[in-house]
């Protein structure tokens, strides 16, 4: 019977409850928050490509739609395959123990089939845009599924670097659907996303350090400790400081606001050297990073409209 092996009437559950459970399971399977967070950079890359090449969104709306849907499906496929492969460590970790792959609400064979199907359909859609867009989509997918999930995640602390590549190609996917990405703007967008993901992921790893330790995942705080991780966070956040100036064509307003956000993040990062509550500080870094990248990429779009 697939996802629900026992009819709802036999389990004493209402159909509404079953639907609610299914939606919750699918959100966990797709990692909905991560998936949605990756859609914005794709759109921003595409939007800025139109802006800097003087092209109209009206003329490219079909390409835009194919790019957004295709890349989202490819990313969904990668995230689903990550859930399928990581079921053993997800069973150990508190934050992942309710995923449908762990509870058995969705059989692993179904999860694997879904991951493959979403990936294939996504790439087919991307092929209707440009070859370059498809290549970037493949780089992101292959890096996340094979180089990160299967090869490095459990073995090496540099798994974070590898994982960051997969997330950083998203604006290149969007830009390449309109124009060649051999341009300073998409390169800077890639670098911003790549570097941002390091302190962002380190903060998560600090918050969930005990769980990663129990699961045997080689995250930096697990292997090298909190002190080294804090220093690494400061180093990576510092690397973000010059990037707004490379995006000066977006205007003074953008450069000023982005710089304020960078300086603010650096100040919060340095405060970690003096904090007595590492987990609370790590949570602040996590929240700052999420809001930072969302606001920054939305701002890039907004300043080109007004």
N, C-alpha and C positions, 0 to 999 in steps of 0.2 A: 504493500500500500504506500510505500515511499516514506514521506516524512513522518506521518502519524500512523504507526502500525496498528494501534488499537483505536477503534471508532470512539468518538467523543461520548456517545451515549453509554458505552461500557466503562469508560473511565469516570463517569459522573461529572463531566465537564460540559459547559455550554459551548456552542459553536463560536460565540463571541470571544470566549476565553481562549479557545484554540487559535483563532485568528490573531489575537493579541500576542500569544506566545510565538506564533509563526513570525509575526512582524519583528518581535524582539530578537528572535533567533537569526533572522535574515540580516538585521542591522549589525548584530555581532559578527556574523559570518563575513559580511562585506566590509567590516570595520568602518561603519558609515561616517564617523567623524574624520578619520584619516582620508577616506575617499573624497569627501566634500572639500576638505582642505586642499586637495591636489587639483581640484577643478579650477579654482580661482587663478593660480599661476598660468594655467593653460590659456584661459581667457585673456588674462592680462598680456601675455606674450603676443597673442593674436591681435588684440586691440592696439597695442603699441606698434606692431608691424604695419597695420593699416594707417595709423597716425603718422609714422615717420616716412612712409612711402607715398602719402597723399592719396590713399585709396579709400573708397567708400565702403562702409559696413554693409550697406544695402546691396552692393554688387557682390559681396562675399558671404552673405548670410547662409547660403547652402554649404559652403566650405566650412564656415564657422560651426554650423550645426553638426556636420560630419566629424569635424575635429574634436568637438566637445564630447559628443556621444561615443565616438570611437575610442578616444583616449581614456574616457571614464570606464568603458568596458574592459579595456586592456588592463587598467589599474585594478579594477574589481577582480579580474581574473587572477592577477598576481597576488592580491590580498587573500583571496579564497584559497589559492594553492599554499600560501604561507600558513593559513589556519589548518589546512589538511596535513601539512608536513610537521607542524609544531604541536600536534595533539598531545604528544607525550609530556612535553614541558608545560603546556597549558593546563594539564591535569594537576600539576604541582603548584602553579602560581595562583594566588588568591584572586587577582584581578581578571584572570582568564578562565577560571574553573566553570563558569556558567555558559561558555561558548557552546553552541550546538554540537560541535565536533567532540566536546568532552562529555556533555550530557547524553549524547546519542540521539538527540531529537532529529538530527539530520545525519543519515548514514554516511560514513567516510567515502564510500563509492560514489554517492550522489554529489558530495562536496568536490571530489576530484573531477567528476564529469562536468560540474558547473564551472570549475576553474578553467578547464580546458576550453569549454564552449564559449565562455565570455571572452577569453583571450583570442580565440580564432575569429569570432564575429567582430571584435574590436579592431583587429588588424585588417580585416576585409574592408571595414568602413574607412580606416585610415588610408588604405591604398587608393581610395577615391579622392584623396586630397593631393598630397605630394609624396614622392619617394622619400624625401628628406624627413618629413614628418613621421613617416612609418619607421624609418631607421631610428629616430630618436625614441619613438615608442618602444621599439624592440630593445634598445639599449637599457631603458628604464626597467622594462619587464625582466629581461635576462639578468640584469644586475641584482634586482630585488629577489627573484625566485631562486636563482642558482648561486650567484656569488655571495649574496647576503644570507638568505634563509638556509640553504642547504650546505654551503661550504664554510662560511666564516663566523656566523652568529654564535655558535657554541664553542668555537675554538680560539678565536683571536679578539683582542680588544679593539683592533682596527676595523671590526665589523661595522662600527658606527660610520666610519669614513666611506666604506663601500655602500652601506645603506643610504647614505646621504646623496650619492650620485644618482640613484634611482628617482629620488624626489626632486633633484635639482634640474633634471632634463625637461620638466613640465613646461616652463615658458618657451623652451626651444621647440617643443612640439607645436605650440600655438603659433609662434613666430614663423616657423618653416612652412606652415600651411599657406602663408601669404607671400613670403619672400625668403631668400637664402639667409640663414642665421649667421653668416659671416659679417656681423655688424656689432659694434661695441655694446649696444643696449642689451640684446639677448645674452651676450656673454656675461655682462654684469649681473643680469637677473639670475643666471645660472650660479654665479659665484655667491651672490647674496643667499640664495636658497641652500646652497651646499654648506656654507659656513654657519648659517642660522641653525641648521639641523644638528650640529655638533653640541652646542650648549643645551639646546632643547632636549636632545636625547639623553645627555648626561644628567640633566635634572630629573628626568623620569627614572633613570637607572639608580640615582641616589634615593629617590622616594621609595622605590621598590627593590632596594638592594638585597634585603633578606630573601625575597621571593626569587630573584635572579640567582642568588647563591644556592638556594635549595634546588633550583632547576638546572644548575650547572651551566649557566649562560655566562660567557666571558665578557661581561660589561666592565668598563674601566673602573667604576667604584668597587666592584667585586674583587678585581685582580690587584689594583694599585691603591685603593683606599680613597676616602673623601678628600683628603688634602690635595693629592695630585689632581683629582677631578676638578676641584675648585680652581686651581691654577690654570688648568686646561680651558675651563669655561671663560676665565678672564682673557686668555690669549685669543680665543676664537672670537669673542665679542669685540675685542680691540681691532681685529681684522676687518670688521664691518665699517669702521669709522670713515675710511676714504670713499666708499662706494657712492654715496649720494652725490658727490662732486663729479663723478663720471656720468651721472644722469642729469647734469645741469640743463640740457635742452628741455627737460620737463618743467623748468622754471624755478625761480628763487623760493617760492612757497614750498615746493616739494623738498628742495635741498635743505631748507631751514628745519622743517618739521621732521624729516628723516634724521637729520643730525641730532636734533634734540632727543629723539627716541634712542639713537645709538648711545649718546652720552648718558642718558638715563639708565639704559641697560648695563652699561659699563660700571656705573656707580653702584647699582644693585649687586652686580657680580663681585666687585671688590669688597663690598660689605660682608660677603660670605667668609672672608678671611678672619673676621672678628666676631661672627655670630656664635652663640652658644646652642642654637637650635638648628642643626644642619638640615633636618627634614622639613622644617617650616620654611627655611630659606630656599631650599630646593623647589618647594611648591610655588614660592613667589617667582623664582626664575622661570619655572614652567609656565605660569600664567602670563608673565611678561612676554615670553617668547611667542606664545600663541597669539596674543593680541598684537604684538609687534609685526609679525609677518602678515597677518590679515589686514591690518590698517595700512601697512606700507604698500601692499599690492593693490588694495582698493584705491589708495591715494594716487597711485600712478595712473589709474583710469580716470579718476575724478578731475585731476589737474589738466587733462587733455580735453575735457568737455567744456570747462568754464574758462 
